[in-house]
Amino acid sequence: MSMMKGDSKYLAIAGELKRNILAGKYEKAERFPSEEALARRFGASRPTVERALRELKREGLLESRAGSGSYLTFAAKNAMGSLGIIAPDYRTIDFFTRLCDAIAAEARGSGYNVLLGDVSAPDAADRGQWAIALAEAYAARRTAGVFLESVDLIPESSEATKKVLSALAAKNIPVVLLDRDYLPFPQRSRYDLVGIDNVLSGYRIARHMIECGARNLRFLTHPDYANTIRGRIQGVAQAAIDAGLRWESGYVIETDLSDDAFFRSLMRGRNAPDAFICRNDPTAARLLQMLSALKIAVPGRVRVAGFDDSEIATLVTPPLTTIHQPVKTLAGIAVASLMQRIRTPSLAPRSILVDAPLVVRGSTTGERRM
């Protein structure tokens, strides 16, 4: 094994040993290899090996027993095995593709093998059974923990997610929820959650629209939507109310954007909107296409914004103002949270909501800036 020179050598040794531990290489060993044996294996000095073992002890993977040597901790034994990802939208929504790939890269960097299961996008009607089958497969093998995007967009989606969680709980597999809880607000499940503050993000993007001169906002979404979208709507509504603008439930427009006549009528009415905040970037991109076909200028006559800052946001004309999902930050926090949950199962449930900055582009201001 090729090692780096200097102080980094002990870190390289610690990293290799950590990967071996997580892979279960020392699972059945009564005692961890001695410093002398490790020094021979890595061609390193005893002090360097000692520093490497101290690093593993600092991470909670090893413990010393006076006069006996080093042993795997209870936390290390819990942490052995692969990590699994269950994300029904992995292949259908750009944000989840990027997030899951970033989580896999982060976890592999920590020494884990990462399982994605069958990554083909399940049909909407099959989302629940697909997720349950994948959970059962993870439970049947040694899976140290699971990242879960809750099932949605089907009847009884909460029940399907409960079955997923039950299959994992039966094997004491810890879970971190991605993006949203599976219970409707204001209920809260007993699982850790990592995502953005959707209420604040909705408020932020609506406030920007208002500062640009918008006075008649609408929120555009598909008829079926998850808790995250409800949070965004709540933030938009609060921003409008705080600005002294009118807001009512009918300002949430549920549509699949297939009805040109509806939008033509909407934009000709006495109460025509001057700003659309869309549930995500693809929805906003489709709206831009429709408005262009109707000869409605953006941002001249109406402003448009989305969520997620996906690739399509910079490909449309004009480029799209949007809320940026900090994927790498979310991935790092999700992995760290699952590692901590594996080490300390008794921790109280946590909601970690990451700040999501507004990216301003031409669809709201006519210029592009951050």
Secondary structure, 3 states (H helix, E strand, C coil): CCCCCCCHHHHHHHHHHHHHHHCCCCCCCCCCCCHHHHHHHHCCCHHHHHHHHHHHHHCCCEEEECCCEEEECHHHHHHCCEEEEECCCCCCCHHHHHHHHHHHHHHHHCCCCEECCCCCCCCHHHHHHHHHHHHHHHHHCCEEEEEECCCCCCCCHHHHHHHHHHHHHCCCCCEEEECCCCCCCCCCCCCEEEEECHHHHHHHHHHHHHHCCCCCEEEEECCCCCHHHHHHHHHHHHHHHHCCCCCCHHHEEECCCCCHHHHHHHHHCCCCCCEEEECCHHHHHHHHHHHHHCCCCCCCCCEEEEEECCHHHHCCCCCCEEEECCHHHHHHHHHHHHHHHHHCCCCCCCEEEECCCEEECHHHHCCCEC
